Amino acid sequence: MEVAHVHFESTRATVHIVAGKGNKDRIVPLGRAGASALKAWLAVRESVLSPRTDSARARRLFLGARGGPLDPR
């Protein structure tokens, strides 16, 4: 999931899941608590991002402990 897949609008927030289960795209609405938590994460995300992370990996929404994308394992 990438940062660009998160959309905040005045009345709602959504996440666009690309090629999820069954290889289908989905738009998932977020509740207030989820949207608030995601906004808080996005505010500090850049400070966690490793300077060695390439631009393709830097677009990932969630980062691991070393500042790179989460490992699927």
Buried (B, 14 or more C-beta within 10 A) or exposed (E): BBEEBBEEEEEEBBBBBEEEEEEEEEEEEBEEEEBEEBEEBEEEBEEBBBEEBEEEBBBBBEBEEEBBBEEEE
